[in-house]
């Protein structure tokens, strides 16, 4: 008997349902930092904005922006999952 292929929506629902259950996830891995390459124009804009924000340097400012955005995205995902749970009751 063939196994039914899950749709993307079904996979999403399964992942979201198990996202908070730590026993469903594999062992944590360490990720080595890598460099990200930006165009010269983006670097110039980042330098300007870093000065406006009185940051030590544009790389420090970019790191802070990325970390803040990731926290924001995690909160949005968490809120979405909570709303999805409430809606499915």
Beta strands, then each sheet from edge to edge (+ up, - down):
end
